Amino acid sequence: MKLEAKSATQSSAAKIKSKTYTYPNSQKLFRQALKVIPCGIPGHFSPAPFVPAAMYPFFAERAKGSRFWDVDGNEFIDYMCAYGPMVLGYNHPKVEAAASQQRQKGDCMSAPGKIMVELAEMLCSTIAGADWAFFAKNGGDTTNLAIMIARAATGKKKIVMIKGGYHGVAPWMQGYGHYGVIEEDVANIIGIEWNNVKQFEDAIAADPDGIAGFISSPYHHPTFADSEFPSQDYWQRIRELCTKHGIVLIIDDVRCGFRLDMRGSGAYFGFKPDLACYCKAIANGYPISALVGVEALRTVAAKVFYTGSYWYQAVPMTAALATIKELKRINGPALMNKIGKKLFDGMVKICASYGYDLKVTGAYSMPYVRITNDPSNMLHQEWCAECTARGAYFTSHHNWFVSAAHTEKDIQKTWNIVDDVCKLLKKKYGDAF
Amino acid sequence: MGYDFIKSRLHLYAVLQNIEDLVQYDEEAKNLIKDWNVTIKFSVKNSGKVYLIFENGKCTVSENSSRKADIVLYFTSPAHLNKMFDGKANPIPLKGITKLGFLTKEFPKLTQRLEYYLKPDEQKLKDNSFVIINTVMTLNTALFALKELLLFDPIGKHIAKKIKGSMLMMNVDKGPAVYIEQKGNDFEVHKGYHEKPMAVLQFKSMKIANDFLNGKMDAFSAIASGAVATKGHIEWLDAVSPVLDRIALYLA
């Protein structure tokens, strides 16, 4: 069946068909949570950035494929994919079978499972330029390890990062002004603008012998702002400067990793990082992250003491191996970008038919999406909330994620919801936007 | 900028402006000033100045005035002003010596009334009319203080760089509102509603606003539970949250 996104005129004057969800159980559970957990749900899963929070589910009950169900029984096509980790679909049979098999044998033991070696070999053979792999749990574990290695390797202190870039929640990553972060935590962090090689040159000129590392995502995907790809030759020039001045080039591929290219985002943009951080997409939801690096940094990486109680769990490693094999088999990044392109091209067309400009930036597999008509973002926030309350889980401030499990049926249903919500907003606001 | 300097700016520009609302909402204060026709200038060396203009039963608090001050209260330093607010020092009257009676008898009645509303306790908070006035004042104090902190506090200045072009409004649903707008390198604060705010933090009720602004409720819990609603450029609201929390470092 060939799917096409119908414009408002094509879909005639059909009435708004979809009903909105309610969340009494989520709300009740949240009130319960507030009594025993600071702010109920902390961190990036906090409902606080949802606008309005009351139109979003707070707690999930179960998930399968591209969808999840909340504690009120509402079903959502998930365009956040657990904020990235879900890449093949929730409860993917191959991944689950492999994980289950390993679980029978052992998971958290007094020595690593043999699977760790096989997984490292897989990463080294998959990611361009990777000569070794180190495993941890979260993306932030690997970005932090990366700068420790950079400092140990160079004997320098300073780290250059991109303003608005996100590398986790350690104090140096959060920036001065955030709760619990003191000036000393960021004393050796230099923030520069994305795509601005001149500022990097200036930073080097200001302290030629002081910069240990340059860390950045492969393209700029901040929250609350459009994503931006690197300008032509940007990465090549950054690579040259790093090589010339003995600066370790670190790519935070936690979000983009295996959503742009199985060879890594360095290969996608045509440059070779010294260290690359992976997490979200590598194990389809199982807790594991990996830092991969070049031969020249192997010995230093071996010297940096860095570990955690659960970093050697065999089950997540097995899940990662199964996930990567499956992603390679189906060429996951290409598939996700193909699905995303179809989905978002259709949504843009539907929105345009109502006079709404839906801007899609970044890769189709993880784009930042927003309606630009209202500079305050309130229209966009309302659009996201109304779509979510009808079953298409959209957040308004963070990039979305597409998985290999999103189907034609999901796309069609999403288009229908988008059409309904655009119709609703048009009726409510007329030509105000 | 030092602690005393910032604290003095908060006293001058965030605390004293509450007299405008005090004489509007509090009957006792309203009666007290109904016949006043006087302009009082607070002048603080190495900090700033502010005029309290009383006329026609109203008060206007402003950094500048077309009217000449009838009384000038001078403070030799920011610390001097701060000590006066702590009840440990007196100003130096440079002008208006003939109005000493007013200064020592009438004006203190008004400042005592202001102090009454700015220092809530459990007993006072059982009175709904107190809650309303205290909330209005706390709301306004928050944004007027925010301006000073964004300009002078070390963390505030750092945050100010991240919210270029910001405009955010705080209001109680069907109640008072105040907004702050960035203008170049400065900020302007206005009482009342903005026609098209870019970021909004709205409290469901006076009680919720009071609890929130007095640190009895954290923002994440309040927003998720629906007690507080945010919309628009919520990243700006998020960014200034730690700055708002710093008001207590100076005014507690």
Interface residues (C-beta under 8 A of the other chain):
Chain A: F30 R31 L34 P38 C39 G40 I41 P42 S46 P47 A48 P49 F50 V51 P52 A53 A54 F58 Y176 G177 H178 Y179 E183 T223 F224 P375 S376 N377 M378 Q381 H397
Chain B: P154 I155 H158 I159 K162 K196 P197 M198 A199 D218 A219 F220 S221 I223 A224 S225 G226 A229 T230 K231 G232 H233 I234 E235 D238 A239 P242 V243
